[in-house]
Amino acid sequence: MVWEQGELFPTASEQEIQRTKFLLGKYTKMLALMKDFENYEEELKQVAIDGEAARRVDQEDLHADKTANATILIEKQRWVYKQYQFYTQQIRRAWGLIQDPEAKQAVDYRYIQGYSYKETLLFFRRSLSDSTIRRKIGEGMESVAESLKIMGFFEQYDEKF
């Protein structure tokens, strides 16, 4: 972890905030894919074995071992599931650390529950202005990014990719 000397609470860089925004935007999709994998893992294995997806993992193979390729495909699906599990768990933890209740609620409604930006604005319209909602979403996202940085998420994320 690269922190400045004497820095107790590091601030997230613009790149880390952008990664956080990307991951928050994919949060509900990751949850849906994880649930689908949990519910239909056996069917996915059978489709991989029976289907054409395992015919050629590498398009340059002229003759492929379908069973071995199906195993590779299944393991890849399991690896993606574990990555999504890690990402969603860390995002949920970081979201739980947002101190400002309005920012926490705005991030929850926009990203955790997965509503569109317009739906989020309509939800808060009675109590907050559009610019305040936009600012609260930004503050909440920045808080999530800073919590992820303190947790060491970005260093682990960088090592994998």
Secondary structure as GFF3:
##gff-version 3
##sequence-region A 1 161
A	DSSP	alpha_helix	14	50	.	.	.	ID=ss1
A	DSSP	three_ten_helix	52	54	.	.	.	ID=ss2
A	DSSP	alpha_helix	66	96	.	.	.	ID=ss3
A	DSSP	alpha_helix	101	107	.	.	.	ID=ss4
A	DSSP	pi_helix	108	112	.	.	.	ID=ss5
A	DSSP	alpha_helix	117	124	.	.	.	ID=ss6
A	DSSP	alpha_helix	130	151	.	.	.	ID=ss7
A	DSSP	alpha_helix	153	160	.	.	.	ID=ss8
###
